[in-house]
Amino acid sequence: MSSSSFINSNLFIVIAVLITICIGDELSEDDNNVLGNLFTALGSLFLTKASQIASKQNQDEIRRQIADMENQLQALKSKLK
């Protein structure tokens, strides 16, 4: 999804809290630990993916800037001839 925010952040927090309360009370300590670790791992993976996307976008922008500068340099060189 390319939208910068597909869900209101406050609503997301409320939903997460409600799910945690509903599910967490029914599980054992070990099960809560396993789920907590799973969601932590998922969060880390989403953050890594977001970082990779941002890095690629930055690299693409730098390549465009370099191409523009090379074109400007060629234009200036042609004016000298």
Legacy VTK file of the C-alpha trace (Angstrom):
# vtk DataFile Version 3.0
C-alpha trace
ASCII
DATASET POLYDATA
POINTS 81 float
0.000 0.000 0.000
1.524 3.315 -1.015
-0.562 5.574 1.214
1.510 7.270 3.901
-0.981 6.240 6.580
-3.507 3.529 5.871
-4.962 3.728 9.368
-5.269 6.543 11.860
-2.468 6.090 14.412
-4.757 6.592 17.416
-7.201 4.022 16.081
-4.338 1.615 15.487
-3.227 1.971 19.123
-6.760 1.385 20.411
-7.168 -1.708 18.220
-3.805 -3.081 19.379
-4.730 -2.546 23.029
-8.121 -4.212 22.610
-6.617 -7.224 20.842
-3.954 -7.535 23.547
-6.546 -7.414 26.330
-8.891 -9.876 24.629
-6.225 -12.406 23.685
-3.681 -11.880 26.455
-6.022 -12.672 29.328
-6.794 -16.079 27.843
-3.161 -17.142 27.347
-0.498 -18.427 29.684
2.626 -16.446 30.500
4.650 -18.537 28.047
2.094 -18.062 25.282
2.058 -14.298 25.889
5.868 -14.287 25.688
5.815 -16.209 22.416
3.238 -13.863 20.877
5.105 -10.813 22.165
8.333 -12.044 20.609
6.549 -12.837 17.350
5.081 -9.346 17.097
8.426 -7.798 18.023
10.100 -9.780 15.241
7.388 -8.770 12.769
7.797 -5.128 13.762
11.554 -5.329 13.247
11.076 -6.844 9.809
8.616 -4.117 8.790
11.082 -1.466 9.980
13.889 -3.114 8.008
11.726 -3.202 4.866
10.774 0.462 5.287
14.446 1.356 5.678
15.349 -0.545 2.511
12.619 1.247 0.547
13.785 4.646 1.819
17.402 3.806 0.986
16.495 2.790 -2.569
14.477 5.974 -3.056
17.438 8.041 -1.810
19.796 6.218 -4.178
17.423 6.787 -7.098
17.211 10.497 -6.267
21.022 10.766 -6.088
21.309 9.022 -9.477
18.822 11.521 -10.959
20.807 14.418 -9.507
24.047 13.030 -10.941
22.426 12.618 -14.366
21.130 16.196 -14.226
24.582 17.494 -13.264
26.205 15.523 -16.080
23.703 17.019 -18.541
24.414 20.505 -17.230
28.151 19.868 -17.517
27.749 18.695 -21.127
25.694 21.805 -21.918
28.394 24.038 -20.430
31.125 22.209 -22.356
29.201 22.641 -25.609
28.961 26.395 -24.961
32.762 26.571 -24.650
33.285 25.113 -28.137
LINES 1 82
81 0 1 2 3 4 5 6 7 8 9 10 11 12 13 14 15 16 17 18 19 20 21 22 23 24 25 26 27 28 29 30 31 32 33 34 35 36 37 38 39 40 41 42 43 44 45 46 47 48 49 50 51 52 53 54 55 56 57 58 59 60 61 62 63 64 65 66 67 68 69 70 71 72 73 74 75 76 77 78 79 80
